[in-house]
């Protein structure tokens, strides 16, 4: 497995400079005078009056004042605040590395869009290397030729060894830009933060007249969604693809793991995070990634993504668990499925009472905050849980539809888990068959990977513990009376 050889500066040694423009994450919410909820991973943060005033000033964008530098750095590392840097105008310190294998048409289109940048093409064992070499020469790109195909990870590593500029921009040959220098300038600006080791734009499907093209435009597997933020395991954005990824050279070490033919980008990003680097996702910057050219290629792509989960689980353990939840949240939703919702109500009530007790000395409205946090948390957990079940265990859920007593419950779970992908847009009837095929291919890939690795790790849920106890749920607590 490849290693990363450098660590970032300590946060205490890298406060955000005064005068930097920052903005509060658009999903953060002020719950009362002293508490704000949000960030990645989600958290409930208690603020002093002075800190709240500063944070409110940053809601629509504001500058970091003198004495606020360390506070800004803390909130940035928690995903509650994002720095905003002007586009970087000096791009001469970036090497562009484009791995390719016989994709001459896409390579020609991409190189025409990268004119003026320092580009190195890595031919990863093309069957017709002459055409790739001619294409690179016509556009003035450097060429590295690999005699045998080593896969995307090995090809990128070869490109890194052949270049030496401080920043490396990895771009797949099927990526397209409206304005590549502008994309680079905006991504490069994020690396002004010395704690950021890598940054990626939003990668969307290219669209087109075909049924599959339209689906890919809305649901590309490389699209990490419409919200910018930090990238970290278990966060709202768990990883970013290497199809378009700008990286500090100093963080690369041995680079991508060449043993991984797929999932190498997930592994790389998580190792960066483990090393202490921040990775940023910038949804406002968008590039295009074309769908596979035919139905077989489209199915194989999804299948390979699922298959890669087993190898990633060997390296990253429970991060690849198909289902992550605390026991009580899972039990609350299970009670709904088995038509015993009062159990879920009791669990939710107990959790609210416990949180309210903790907040009574710090909140001016502990009951409201506790109710809001627990109810939103429970409701918000339902659809992602169903989504996780459908993605990994979809085949089993579909088989359960054949059983008359399980049919309705299985259908409800499958419908809820499938509908989660439309949370940011409208549902189109033409998307439904492809959505089902997409989830089915990924799930089959996961099971195939588990079979090949002879390990059930990638199929094993990860249940976390909770401070809530059984007696808290069984004992019906009363609200404290208020004496005027």
N, C-alpha and C positions, 0 to 999 in steps of 0.2 A: 504494500500500500504506500502511496506517495506521501511525503511529509511536507509540512509548511515550516519554514525555518525561522521566520521572524515573528515577533509579537508587536502589537501596536503600542503607542505611547500610553502611559497610565492616564486615565481620565483626569486625575488631579493635576497632571502635568500638561493637559491640553484643554483648558477651559475654552469655551467658545468666545472669540474676541468681542469686546464691546463694539457696538455699531453693526454687528451682523443682523441681517433681517431674518426673522423667524416667524412661524405661524403655528397655531395650535391645530392638531389633527382634527379634521372635520367631524370625526365620529366621537370625539371626547364630549362629555356632558357634565355640567355643573349640577350636582344633586342638591346641595344646600350651601350655606355660607362657608363651610369648611371642607367639603368633599368634592372631588372630581373623579369621574370614572372614565376609563379608556386606556389607550396604550396597547402595546403588543409585547408580551401577552397582556391581556386585559387585567386591570388592577383598579382598586379603590384607593385613592391617594388623599391623605389629609393635608390641608394647607393652612398655613397661618394667614392672618388678614393681609399682611404685606405680600406674601407669595401669591395669594389669590388676585390681588390688584395687579401684580405684574402679569400673571397668566391671562387675565381679562384683557389687558392691553395688547397681548399678542394674538388674540382670537382671530382678527382679520388681517394680521400681519403687523409686526412692530419690531423695533430695533432693540437689541440687547443693550441695556444701560450699564454704566460702570457699577460694579458690585454685584451684577446679575449673571456674570459669566459662568460660575460653577453651577448655579441653579439651572441655567439654560442647558448646560452639558448633561446634567442629571436627567432632565425631562426628555432630552433628545435620545439618550440611551434607553429610556423607558418607552419610547415611541409615542409620547404625548405631544411632542413639539418637533417640528421639522425646520431645518435651516434652509434658507432660500438664497442661492448664490447667483449672481449675474453670469450669463454664458461666458465660458473661458475662450478668449480670442486667440491664444497661442496654442496651436495644435501640432507643432513640430516635434513634441516630445512623446508622440504616440506611434507605436507600431501596430498596423492592422494585419491580423493573421487570418487567412481564409483557407480552411481545409476543404478539400473537394475530392471527389472520385467520379470522373466521367460526367460530371454535370456541367458540360461546357456552355449550354445555353444560359443557365442561371448564372454561371461564373462571368460570362460576357456581360450580362445585364448588370450584375453587381459591380464589376470593375469599372464600368462606364460611370457609375454613380459615385465611385470613390476617387475620382480624378483629383489630383493634388495632394493626396495623402500617401504616407509611406506604407505600401501594401506588400505583403509576402504571401504568395500562394503556396500551399503545401499540397502536392499531388500525392494522395494516399493510395498508391498502387493502381492508378487508372489503367484500364485495358487499352485505351487509346491515349497514351501519354503525350503523343505528338500534338494532338489538338489542344490539350490543356496547356502545353508549353507555348504553343503559338498564340493562344488567347492571352496568356500572361505577358508575353513579349509585346503584343500589340498595344497593351495598355500600360506598359512600362513597369510592371510589377516584378518583384524578385520572385524566384521560383526555387522551391525545395522539393526534390523528387524522392519519394520513398518507393523502393523496388517492390515491396510487398505491402499489402493492406494491413494497417495496424489499428484501424478504428479511429473515431473522432478524438479520443483522449490522447492517443499516441501521436496523431497528426498535429494536434495543437502544441503538444510538448516539443515536437520537432521544430515548429515555427518559433517557439520561445527561444530555443537554443540557437537559432539562426539570426536572432535580432537582439538589440541591446538598449532600446529606448526605455525611459522610466515607466511608461504606461503601455499596456498591451490591450488591444481591442480585438476580441475574438468575434468573428462574424461567419455564419454559415453561408454557403454559396446560394441557398434558396431564399435569402433575406433580401428585401427591397426597401429603398428609401425614397421619400419625396425630396429630402435635402440632407444628405449624409453629414456634411460639415456642421450643419446646425444641430443635428442629433448629437454628434460628438462634442460640440461645444457645450451643450447643456448637460451631458453626462460628465464630461471632464470637470465641470464646475463643482459637482458634488464631491470630487476628490480633493477640493480645497480643505475639507474637513480631514485632519490628519488621522482620525480614527476610522475613516471609511476605507476599506480595502478593495471593494468592488461595487459596481453600480450597473443596473440594467434597466432598459426601457420596457414599456409594455409591448409585447409581441402579439399581433393580431393576425387572424387569417386574412388571406387576400381577397376573398369573395370571388364572384364570377357568376356566369349564367347558370351553372349547374347546381343541382340539388345539394350535392356534397360541398361545393364551394360556399354556398350560402350558410350551411351549417357551420363550416369551419370558420367563417368570418365571425360568428357569434360565440363559438365554443371551441376555439383552438386549444389543444392541450397545453400550449405554451403561453396562453394568456392568463396572467396572474390577477386579473381583475382591474376595476376602475379606481382603486384607492392606492395612493402612494404610501410608503412606509418602510420600516425596517424589515429585513428578511431574517428570520430565525426559526429553528425547529419549534413547532408548536404554536407559532405566531399566525396572524392572519395571512401573511405571505410566508409560507414555509420554505420556499426556495425560489430561485429564478433560473431560467434555462440559459445555457451557454450559447444559444443561437446568436445572441447579441449581448456581449458582456465585456465591460471595460474594467480592467484590473490593474492595480499597482504591481509592477514587476517584483518588487521586494517581497510580496506575500506569496509568490508562486512556489518557491522551494522546488520540489521535484515535479510540481504541476499536477495535472489530472492523473487519476489512477488508470494506467493503461490496461489493467485487467478488466475494467468495466467497459463494455461496448455500449451500453445504455445506462442511464442513471449516473454517469460520471460527473454531470454538473451538480446534481443534488449532493453527492458525496463531497465535491470540492467546496461548495458553499457552506455545508455544515462544518467541515474542517476549519474553514475560515472563521466561522462563528465561534467554534470551540477554542480557537487560538486567541479570541478576544477582539477580533476585527468587527467593525460594523459593515453590513452589506445593505445597500439601499436600493429600493425599487421605485422608479419614477414613472408613474402611470400617465403623466401628462405628455411624456415623450413616447411616440408610437412608431413602430416599424412594422413591416408586413412580412409574413412568412407563408409561403405558398403551401397549399395542401398537397398530399401525395397525388401523383398523376393518375392513379387508377384505384378501383375499389380494393383490390388485393393489397396494394401498398398501404392504403389507409387502414385496413384491418390489421395488417402486420405491425404497423407503427403502434397502435393501441395495445396489441398483444405484447410487444416487446417492452413497452412501458410497465405493464403489469409484471412481466417476467423479471424485470430488473429489481423489483422490490425485495426479492429473496436475498440477492447478493448485497443489497444495501442493508438489509436487516442483520446480516452477519457482521457488518462494520459498525452499524449504529444502533443495534438493539431495538429497544422499545419505541424509538422514534418512528419506526415503520409499523408499529402495531396498527391493525386495521380499524380498531375501535379504542378510543381513549375517553374515559369518563370516570368520575368518582362513583362509588357503589350506590350512594343514595340517589343521585341523578338518574342513573340507569334504572334503579328500582322504581323511581317515580314514573318514568315513562313506560316501563314494562307494565305497571299497574294500569295504565291507560289502555295498553294493547289488550290486556286480558279482561278489560271491562270492570276494573276495580279502582276507579279514579279516586275514591276517598283515601286510599293509601297514599297516592301522590299528593293529595291535599294535606294530609297529616305531615308528610315529609317536608313539603314546602313551608307549612306553618312553623314547624320546629326549626327549620333553618332560618326563617325570618326572625323568630323570637331570639335565637342565639345571637344573630348579628345585631339585632336591636339592643341587646344587653351590652354588647361590646361598644356600641356607638353612643350610649346614653351620656357619657361624660364629655364627648367631643363634638356631638352634633346638636344643632338647634331643633332638629326634627328627626330624631332617631327612627321613629316608626315609619315615616315616609321614605327615608333613605333605605332602610332595611327591606321594606316591602318592594320598593322599586328594583333594588339590586337582585334580590332573590327571585322575584317573579320574572324579571327580564332574563336572568341567568338560566332559569329552568326552561322558559319558553324558547330562548335562543339555542339551547342545547338540543332540542328535539329534532329539528330538521337535519343538522349536521350528523347526529347519531344515525338517523335513518339513511342519510347519504353514505355514510361509511359502511353501513350494512349492505346497501345495494351495490356499492363499488366492489366489495370483496366477496360477499356471500350471495350475490344476486342470483346465481344459478340455484342455490338451495332455496331461496325465497320463491323463485319461479316454480320449482318442484313442489313447494308447499301449496301452491295454487291448485294442485290436483287433488288435495285432501279437502273434502267438503267442510270439515270443522275448522280448518286453518285458512280457508280461502280468503275470507274477508279481511282477516288480520294481515295476512301476507300481502294482499293487494293494497291495503292501507299503508303499510310500511314501504312497499315498492313505489307507490304513487308519491308519497311524501319525499322519499329519498331522491326520486327522479326529478321532482318539481323544484328541488333546491337549486338546480343549475339555472333556473329562470328567475332567480331572485333579483337580478339586475335588469331584467328586460321582459318583453312580452312573450307569451307562449304562442308558438306557431305550430299548427298541426303537422306541417311537413318536417318539423324537427324531431317529433316524437320517435319515429322508427330509428332514426340515426342515433338519437340519444340512448335508446335501448341497446342498439348494437355497440355503441361506444362503451357503455358500462359493462356489457357482457364480454367484450373482447378483453378489457382490462382485467376483469375478474378471472377469466379463464387463464390469462397470463400469470396472475398471482398464484393460482393453484398449480400451474405448470412449473413455475419457479420453485415453489415449495417442494414439489415432487422431485425435481432435478437436484435440489440441494439436500434432500432427505431431512428437511427440518420444518417444523410447524411454527417456527418463531414468527414468520410473516403472517400467519393466520391466527395468532393468539392475541386476544384483546388485552389491553393494559388497564387494569382497574386501580385507580388511585384511592388513597385513604382520605378520610374526612374527620374533622373534629366533632361532627355530629354523632351522637351515640344512640343506641337503640332505645334507651329509656327516655331520651329527649323526644323521640317520635311517639312512644307509647303513652307517655304522660301528657294529658291535655292541660296545657298551661293557660293561665288567665292573664289578661292584660292588666297591668297595674292600674289601680283606680287613681284618679287625679283629684286631689282635694283643693278646692278653691281657697 
